């Protein structure tokens, strides 16, 4: 049984050029999983938001050669992709986003982030912490300084190596199952999973490995600082995705605030998937 499924994906957009990579990752994942894609923009006055300002799904699909130029919304639906562009008014974007998440409960949030100099306007302290505290949702962070595993030009996927740090806490199975869910949604035939344990070999957990032809697994043991171990292994293995199981039934706030996941996110050269403990 696969405990993770992608039937709905949520992407809050700030309409900035740096948001494109995260947007395209959301589109590709929704397309591969045949999932609903909700794109939300919040503004104090919703009337000021022009629908044409939203990133164009059809333009991306045309560029990828999946639909012909000038295709209709129905032809997008024929690909199995249902897109909802949502504009909301309100002075507090946090409250606006949380209300939407509470009403719709998507399976995955896809967000763009800055690195080293703090989160983007959607992931800054005033936005990220309340969302993380209350949403309890799996979140894919796509750093604006990296290419990511979805090509902006043709939509091809390069997800050949996934790094999953494992320990007894947080529950390691969650991270591996979530990684498998993403790889399956994207139809990746050959993926190498590195299960990294920072510590003693005798204490390394052994989560159940998903069965999939073409997928391979490697156990790796390193010593020293956890964050350095994760980032160094990621670079040494040219990881396309780092999957971070995070502690806490109330979301991944504690795992993000100044600790392992946030530090990995700020130093990573690839997208990072944060997987909160299941409620």
ROZABA-483929 format. One record per residue (C-alpha): residue in one letter; x, y, z. Coordinates in nm, 3 decimals, always signed. Layout:
# ROZABA-483929
<atom type="A" X="X" Y="Y" Z="Z"/>
...
//
This chain:
# ROZABA-483929
<atom type="X" X="+0.000" Y="+0.000" Z="+0.000"/>
<atom type="X" X="+0.133" Y="+0.345" Z="-0.095"/>
<atom type="X" X="+0.050" Y="+0.591" Z="+0.186"/>
<atom type="X" X="+0.100" Y="+0.898" Z="-0.030"/>
<atom type="X" X="-0.104" Y="+0.993" Z="-0.334"/>
<atom type="X" X="-0.117" Y="+1.311" Z="-0.537"/>
<atom type="X" X="-0.473" Y="+1.402" Z="-0.628"/>
<atom type="X" X="-0.444" Y="+1.776" Z="-0.561"/>
<atom type="X" X="-0.150" Y="+2.017" Z="-0.575"/>
<atom type="X" X="-0.141" Y="+2.375" Z="-0.446"/>
<atom type="X" X="+0.089" Y="+2.649" Z="-0.568"/>
<atom type="X" X="+0.070" Y="+3.003" Z="-0.426"/>
<atom type="X" X="+0.220" Y="+3.242" Z="-0.680"/>
<atom type="X" X="+0.354" Y="+3.594" Z="-0.633"/>
<atom type="X" X="+0.366" Y="+3.648" Z="-1.012"/>
<atom type="X" X="+0.742" Y="+3.710" Z="-1.005"/>
<atom type="X" X="+0.981" Y="+3.573" Z="-1.273"/>
<atom type="X" X="+1.165" Y="+3.372" Z="-1.005"/>
<atom type="X" X="+0.848" Y="+3.175" Z="-0.938"/>
<atom type="X" X="+0.854" Y="+3.004" Z="-1.281"/>
<atom type="X" X="+1.056" Y="+2.694" Z="-1.187"/>
<atom type="X" X="+0.831" Y="+2.613" Z="-0.890"/>
<atom type="X" X="+0.522" Y="+2.674" Z="-1.104"/>
<atom type="X" X="+0.648" Y="+2.438" Z="-1.376"/>
<atom type="X" X="+0.731" Y="+2.170" Z="-1.117"/>
<atom type="X" X="+0.374" Y="+2.201" Z="-0.991"/>
<atom type="X" X="+0.237" Y="+2.171" Z="-1.345"/>
<atom type="X" X="+0.451" Y="+1.867" Z="-1.430"/>
<atom type="X" X="+0.362" Y="+1.686" Z="-1.108"/>
<atom type="X" X="-0.008" Y="+1.758" Z="-1.154"/>
<atom type="X" X="+0.012" Y="+1.643" Z="-1.515"/>
<atom type="X" X="+0.193" Y="+1.320" Z="-1.426"/>
<atom type="X" X="-0.037" Y="+1.240" Z="-1.134"/>
<atom type="X" X="-0.356" Y="+1.347" Z="-1.318"/>
<atom type="X" X="-0.413" Y="+1.576" Z="-1.023"/>
<atom type="X" X="-0.599" Y="+1.901" Z="-0.974"/>
<atom type="X" X="-0.374" Y="+2.207" Z="-0.969"/>
<atom type="X" X="-0.480" Y="+2.512" Z="-0.771"/>
<atom type="X" X="-0.282" Y="+2.834" Z="-0.828"/>
<atom type="X" X="-0.358" Y="+3.108" Z="-0.577"/>
<atom type="X" X="-0.267" Y="+3.473" Z="-0.557"/>
<atom type="X" X="-0.373" Y="+3.688" Z="-0.263"/>
<atom type="X" X="-0.415" Y="+4.065" Z="-0.280"/>
<atom type="X" X="-0.586" Y="+4.316" Z="-0.050"/>
<atom type="X" X="-0.816" Y="+4.396" Z="-0.343"/>
<atom type="X" X="-0.894" Y="+4.092" Z="-0.556"/>
<atom type="X" X="-1.032" Y="+4.320" Z="-0.827"/>
<atom type="X" X="-0.678" Y="+4.441" Z="-0.894"/>
<atom type="X" X="-0.568" Y="+4.090" Z="-0.993"/>
<atom type="X" X="-0.587" Y="+4.033" Z="-1.367"/>
<atom type="X" X="-0.645" Y="+3.671" Z="-1.470"/>
<atom type="X" X="-0.384" Y="+3.722" Z="-1.743"/>
<atom type="X" X="-0.124" Y="+3.788" Z="-1.473"/>
<atom type="X" X="-0.143" Y="+3.427" Z="-1.354"/>
<atom type="X" X="+0.130" Y="+3.201" Z="-1.495"/>
<atom type="X" X="-0.005" Y="+3.028" Z="-1.805"/>
<atom type="X" X="-0.045" Y="+2.651" Z="-1.788"/>
<atom type="X" X="-0.144" Y="+2.632" Z="-2.153"/>
<atom type="X" X="+0.164" Y="+2.829" Z="-2.259"/>
<atom type="X" X="+0.384" Y="+2.580" Z="-2.071"/>
<atom type="X" X="+0.208" Y="+2.281" Z="-2.225"/>
<atom type="X" X="+0.241" Y="+2.435" Z="-2.572"/>
<atom type="X" X="+0.612" Y="+2.497" Z="-2.518"/>
<atom type="X" X="+0.651" Y="+2.134" Z="-2.410"/>
<atom type="X" X="+0.476" Y="+2.015" Z="-2.726"/>
<atom type="X" X="+0.186" Y="+1.854" Z="-2.542"/>
<atom type="X" X="-0.086" Y="+2.067" Z="-2.696"/>
<atom type="X" X="-0.103" Y="+2.279" Z="-3.012"/>
<atom type="X" X="-0.076" Y="+2.658" Z="-2.998"/>
<atom type="X" X="-0.412" Y="+2.817" Z="-2.928"/>
<atom type="X" X="-0.554" Y="+2.504" Z="-2.767"/>
<atom type="X" X="-0.866" Y="+2.529" Z="-2.555"/>
<atom type="X" X="-0.910" Y="+2.456" Z="-2.184"/>
<atom type="X" X="-1.088" Y="+2.137" Z="-2.284"/>
<atom type="X" X="-0.774" Y="+2.012" Z="-2.457"/>
<atom type="X" X="-0.583" Y="+2.073" Z="-2.134"/>
<atom type="X" X="-0.844" Y="+1.869" Z="-1.947"/>
<atom type="X" X="-0.801" Y="+1.592" Z="-2.203"/>
<atom type="X" X="-0.445" Y="+1.554" Z="-2.071"/>
<atom type="X" X="-0.593" Y="+1.473" Z="-1.729"/>
<atom type="X" X="-0.509" Y="+1.814" Z="-1.585"/>
<atom type="X" X="-0.768" Y="+2.025" Z="-1.409"/>
<atom type="X" X="-0.646" Y="+2.378" Z="-1.329"/>
<atom type="X" X="-0.809" Y="+2.628" Z="-1.094"/>
<atom type="X" X="-0.677" Y="+2.984" Z="-1.079"/>
<atom type="X" X="-0.786" Y="+3.142" Z="-0.755"/>
<atom type="X" X="-0.772" Y="+3.505" Z="-0.649"/>
<atom type="X" X="-0.847" Y="+3.599" Z="-0.291"/>
<atom type="X" X="-0.872" Y="+3.933" Z="-0.119"/>
<atom type="X" X="-0.751" Y="+4.010" Z="+0.231"/>
<atom type="X" X="-0.493" Y="+4.217" Z="+0.412"/>
<atom type="X" X="-0.330" Y="+3.908" Z="+0.565"/>
<atom type="X" X="-0.198" Y="+3.663" Z="+0.301"/>
<atom type="X" X="-0.123" Y="+3.406" Z="+0.573"/>
<atom type="X" X="-0.482" Y="+3.393" Z="+0.685"/>
<atom type="X" X="-0.598" Y="+3.384" Z="+0.323"/>
<atom type="X" X="-0.372" Y="+3.092" Z="+0.235"/>
<atom type="X" X="-0.448" Y="+2.898" Z="+0.553"/>
<atom type="X" X="-0.822" Y="+2.937" Z="+0.499"/>
<atom type="X" X="-0.786" Y="+2.799" Z="+0.148"/>
<atom type="X" X="-0.568" Y="+2.510" Z="+0.266"/>
<atom type="X" X="-0.812" Y="+2.430" Z="+0.544"/>
<atom type="X" X="-1.104" Y="+2.418" Z="+0.300"/>
<atom type="X" X="-0.927" Y="+2.218" Z="+0.029"/>
<atom type="X" X="-0.646" Y="+2.015" Z="+0.198"/>
<atom type="X" X="-0.420" Y="+1.952" Z="-0.103"/>
<atom type="X" X="-0.179" Y="+1.660" Z="-0.100"/>
<atom type="X" X="+0.122" Y="+1.872" Z="-0.192"/>
<atom type="X" X="+0.228" Y="+2.237" Z="-0.175"/>
<atom type="X" X="+0.490" Y="+2.357" Z="-0.425"/>
<atom type="X" X="+0.678" Y="+2.674" Z="-0.328"/>
<atom type="X" X="+0.964" Y="+2.884" Z="-0.464"/>
<atom type="X" X="+1.236" Y="+2.987" Z="-0.218"/>
<atom type="X" X="+1.537" Y="+3.211" Z="-0.203"/>
<atom type="X" X="+1.851" Y="+3.065" Z="-0.043"/>
<atom type="X" X="+2.103" Y="+3.191" Z="+0.210"/>
<atom type="X" X="+1.938" Y="+3.534" Z="+0.227"/>
<atom type="X" X="+1.612" Y="+3.404" Z="+0.369"/>
<atom type="X" X="+1.290" Y="+3.277" Z="+0.223"/>
<atom type="X" X="+1.105" Y="+3.449" Z="-0.060"/>
<atom type="X" X="+0.810" Y="+3.672" Z="+0.017"/>
<atom type="X" X="+0.590" Y="+3.359" Z="+0.025"/>
<atom type="X" X="+0.832" Y="+3.174" Z="+0.253"/>
<atom type="X" X="+0.950" Y="+3.451" Z="+0.481"/>
<atom type="X" X="+0.906" Y="+3.425" Z="+0.856"/>
<atom type="X" X="+0.570" Y="+3.602" Z="+0.858"/>
<atom type="X" X="+0.430" Y="+3.366" Z="+0.591"/>
<atom type="X" X="+0.602" Y="+3.030" Z="+0.627"/>
<atom type="X" X="+0.575" Y="+2.963" Z="+0.999"/>
<atom type="X" X="+0.195" Y="+2.989" Z="+1.033"/>
<atom type="X" X="+0.143" Y="+2.789" Z="+0.714"/>
<atom type="X" X="+0.389" Y="+2.523" Z="+0.827"/>
<atom type="X" X="+0.240" Y="+2.511" Z="+1.176"/>
<atom type="X" X="-0.117" Y="+2.461" Z="+1.065"/>
<atom type="X" X="-0.109" Y="+2.296" Z="+0.723"/>
<atom type="X" X="+0.066" Y="+1.968" Z="+0.813"/>
<atom type="X" X="+0.115" Y="+1.913" Z="+0.442"/>
<atom type="X" X="+0.394" Y="+1.773" Z="+0.229"/>
<atom type="X" X="+0.580" Y="+2.061" Z="+0.065"/>
<atom type="X" X="+0.820" Y="+2.076" Z="-0.227"/>
<atom type="X" X="+1.060" Y="+2.370" Z="-0.204"/>
<atom type="X" X="+1.217" Y="+2.473" Z="-0.536"/>
<atom type="X" X="+1.513" Y="+2.709" Z="-0.475"/>
<atom type="X" X="+1.526" Y="+2.994" Z="-0.723"/>
<atom type="X" X="+1.899" Y="+2.948" Z="-0.779"/>
<atom type="X" X="+1.875" Y="+2.589" Z="-0.903"/>
<atom type="X" X="+1.742" Y="+2.439" Z="-1.224"/>
<atom type="X" X="+1.534" Y="+2.170" Z="-1.055"/>
<atom type="X" X="+1.436" Y="+1.835" Z="-1.202"/>
<atom type="X" X="+1.180" Y="+1.969" Z="-1.455"/>
<atom type="X" X="+1.313" Y="+2.139" Z="-1.768"/>
<atom type="X" X="+1.155" Y="+2.477" Z="-1.829"/>
<atom type="X" X="+1.219" Y="+2.440" Z="-2.201"/>
<atom type="X" X="+1.067" Y="+2.104" Z="-2.287"/>
<atom type="X" X="+0.920" Y="+1.968" Z="-1.962"/>
<atom type="X" X="+1.152" Y="+1.668" Z="-1.951"/>
<atom type="X" X="+1.226" Y="+1.520" Z="-1.609"/>
<atom type="X" X="+1.568" Y="+1.448" Z="-1.466"/>
<atom type="X" X="+1.498" Y="+1.263" Z="-1.144"/>
<atom type="X" X="+1.763" Y="+0.995" Z="-1.140"/>
<atom type="X" X="+1.903" Y="+1.027" Z="-0.790"/>
<atom type="X" X="+1.701" Y="+1.090" Z="-0.475"/>
<atom type="X" X="+1.871" Y="+1.140" Z="-0.140"/>
<atom type="X" X="+1.670" Y="+1.040" Z="+0.167"/>
<atom type="X" X="+1.834" Y="+1.107" Z="+0.507"/>
<atom type="X" X="+1.711" Y="+0.845" Z="+0.754"/>
<atom type="X" X="+1.712" Y="+0.811" Z="+1.130"/>
<atom type="X" X="+1.479" Y="+0.651" Z="+1.381"/>
<atom type="X" X="+1.316" Y="+0.987" Z="+1.444"/>
<atom type="X" X="+1.153" Y="+1.132" Z="+1.242"/>
<atom type="X" X="+0.997" Y="+0.815" Z="+1.103"/>
<atom type="X" X="+1.219" Y="+0.721" Z="+0.804"/>
<atom type="X" X="+0.950" Y="+0.528" Z="+0.616"/>
<atom type="X" X="+0.757" Y="+0.850" Z="+0.555"/>
<atom type="X" X="+1.042" Y="+1.004" Z="+0.359"/>
<atom type="X" X="+1.107" Y="+0.700" Z="+0.143"/>
<atom type="X" X="+0.737" Y="+0.650" Z="+0.067"/>
<atom type="X" X="+0.698" Y="+1.017" Z="-0.026"/>
<atom type="X" X="+1.005" Y="+0.998" Z="-0.252"/>
<atom type="X" X="+0.855" Y="+0.694" Z="-0.425"/>
<atom type="X" X="+0.525" Y="+0.880" Z="-0.468"/>
<atom type="X" X="+0.697" Y="+1.169" Z="-0.647"/>
<atom type="X" X="+0.900" Y="+0.935" Z="-0.870"/>
<atom type="X" X="+0.591" Y="+0.734" Z="-0.963"/>
<atom type="X" X="+0.390" Y="+1.047" Z="-1.040"/>
<atom type="X" X="+0.660" Y="+1.158" Z="-1.281"/>
<atom type="X" X="+0.691" Y="+0.814" Z="-1.438"/>
<atom type="X" X="+1.062" Y="+0.778" Z="-1.364"/>
<atom type="X" X="+1.177" Y="+0.433" Z="-1.484"/>
<atom type="X" X="+1.525" Y="+0.445" Z="-1.330"/>
<atom type="X" X="+1.588" Y="+0.607" Z="-0.997"/>
<atom type="X" X="+1.873" Y="+0.551" Z="-0.754"/>
<atom type="X" X="+1.778" Y="+0.613" Z="-0.391"/>
<atom type="X" X="+2.053" Y="+0.683" Z="-0.140"/>
<atom type="X" X="+1.943" Y="+0.622" Z="+0.219"/>
<atom type="X" X="+2.183" Y="+0.834" Z="+0.421"/>
<atom type="X" X="+2.237" Y="+0.781" Z="+0.792"/>
<atom type="X" X="+2.463" Y="+1.021" Z="+0.982"/>
<atom type="X" X="+2.588" Y="+0.816" Z="+1.274"/>
<atom type="X" X="+2.688" Y="+0.458" Z="+1.349"/>
<atom type="X" X="+2.609" Y="+0.179" Z="+1.105"/>
<atom type="X" X="+2.461" Y="-0.028" Z="+1.387"/>
<atom type="X" X="+2.196" Y="+0.238" Z="+1.451"/>
<atom type="X" X="+2.090" Y="+0.291" Z="+1.090"/>
<atom type="X" X="+1.719" Y="+0.219" Z="+1.032"/>
<atom type="X" X="+1.607" Y="-0.006" Z="+0.750"/>
<atom type="X" X="+1.280" Y="+0.124" Z="+0.606"/>
<atom type="X" X="+1.087" Y="-0.098" Z="+0.368"/>
<atom type="X" X="+1.196" Y="-0.034" Z="+0.012"/>
<atom type="X" X="+0.930" Y="+0.018" Z="-0.257"/>
<atom type="X" X="+0.932" Y="-0.245" Z="-0.527"/>
<atom type="X" X="+0.969" Y="-0.098" Z="-0.874"/>
<atom type="X" X="+1.162" Y="-0.237" Z="-1.172"/>
<atom type="X" X="+1.461" Y="-0.017" Z="-1.251"/>
<atom type="X" X="+1.481" Y="+0.140" Z="-0.906"/>
<atom type="X" X="+1.797" Y="+0.079" Z="-0.704"/>
<atom type="X" X="+1.888" Y="+0.149" Z="-0.343"/>
<atom type="X" X="+2.207" Y="+0.224" Z="-0.154"/>
<atom type="X" X="+2.274" Y="+0.256" Z="+0.219"/>
<atom type="X" X="+2.533" Y="+0.519" Z="+0.303"/>
<atom type="X" X="+2.682" Y="+0.587" Z="+0.647"/>
<atom type="X" X="+2.872" Y="+0.906" Z="+0.730"/>
<atom type="X" X="+2.984" Y="+1.065" Z="+1.053"/>
<atom type="X" X="+3.003" Y="+1.424" Z="+1.169"/>
<atom type="X" X="+2.762" Y="+1.712" Z="+1.136"/>
<atom type="X" X="+2.420" Y="+1.611" Z="+1.004"/>
<atom type="X" X="+2.366" Y="+1.909" Z="+0.775"/>
<atom type="X" X="+2.717" Y="+1.888" Z="+0.630"/>
<atom type="X" X="+2.671" Y="+1.515" Z="+0.578"/>
<atom type="X" X="+2.346" Y="+1.565" Z="+0.386"/>
<atom type="X" X="+2.471" Y="+1.853" Z="+0.171"/>
<atom type="X" X="+2.808" Y="+1.692" Z="+0.096"/>
<atom type="X" X="+2.645" Y="+1.362" Z="+0.000"/>
<atom type="X" X="+2.395" Y="+1.547" Z="-0.216"/>
<atom type="X" X="+2.673" Y="+1.720" Z="-0.408"/>
<atom type="X" X="+2.894" Y="+1.411" Z="-0.429"/>
<atom type="X" X="+2.608" Y="+1.208" Z="-0.576"/>
<atom type="X" X="+2.463" Y="+1.494" Z="-0.785"/>
<atom type="X" X="+2.123" Y="+1.445" Z="-0.620"/>
<atom type="X" X="+1.817" Y="+1.570" Z="-0.807"/>
<atom type="X" X="+1.598" Y="+1.577" Z="-0.496"/>
<atom type="X" X="+1.652" Y="+1.569" Z="-0.120"/>
<atom type="X" X="+1.365" Y="+1.427" Z="+0.082"/>
<atom type="X" X="+1.354" Y="+1.538" Z="+0.446"/>
<atom type="X" X="+1.124" Y="+1.357" Z="+0.691"/>
<atom type="X" X="+1.032" Y="+1.614" Z="+0.956"/>
<atom type="X" X="+0.922" Y="+1.574" Z="+1.315"/>
<atom type="X" X="+0.597" Y="+1.668" Z="+1.474"/>
<atom type="X" X="+0.231" Y="+1.584" Z="+1.421"/>
<atom type="X" X="+0.155" Y="+1.957" Z="+1.410"/>
<atom type="X" X="+0.347" Y="+2.023" Z="+1.091"/>
<atom type="X" X="+0.711" Y="+2.082" Z="+1.016"/>
<atom type="X" X="+0.756" Y="+2.420" Z="+1.189"/>
<atom type="X" X="+1.008" Y="+2.292" Z="+1.442"/>
<atom type="X" X="+1.200" Y="+2.111" Z="+1.171"/>
<atom type="X" X="+1.220" Y="+2.429" Z="+0.964"/>
<atom type="X" X="+1.303" Y="+2.690" Z="+1.226"/>
<atom type="X" X="+1.681" Y="+2.715" Z="+1.231"/>
<atom type="X" X="+1.740" Y="+2.341" Z="+1.235"/>
<atom type="X" X="+1.821" Y="+2.057" Z="+1.000"/>
<atom type="X" X="+1.560" Y="+2.096" Z="+0.725"/>
<atom type="X" X="+1.593" Y="+2.473" Z="+0.698"/>
<atom type="X" X="+1.972" Y="+2.455" Z="+0.690"/>
<atom type="X" X="+1.961" Y="+2.184" Z="+0.424"/>
<atom type="X" X="+1.710" Y="+2.390" Z="+0.225"/>
<atom type="X" X="+1.931" Y="+2.697" Z="+0.233"/>
<atom type="X" X="+2.239" Y="+2.508" Z="+0.118"/>
<atom type="X" X="+2.085" Y="+2.260" Z="-0.126"/>
<atom type="X" X="+2.157" Y="+2.271" Z="-0.499"/>
<atom type="X" X="+1.837" Y="+2.085" Z="-0.581"/>
<atom type="X" X="+1.472" Y="+2.090" Z="-0.471"/>
<atom type="X" X="+1.389" Y="+1.975" Z="-0.118"/>
<atom type="X" X="+1.076" Y="+1.781" Z="-0.023"/>
<atom type="X" X="+0.968" Y="+1.827" Z="+0.340"/>
<atom type="X" X="+0.755" Y="+1.537" Z="+0.463"/>
<atom type="X" X="+0.583" Y="+1.604" Z="+0.798"/>
<atom type="X" X="+0.494" Y="+1.321" Z="+1.032"/>
<atom type="X" X="+0.158" Y="+1.175" Z="+0.940"/>
<atom type="X" X="-0.131" Y="+1.267" Z="+1.166"/>
//
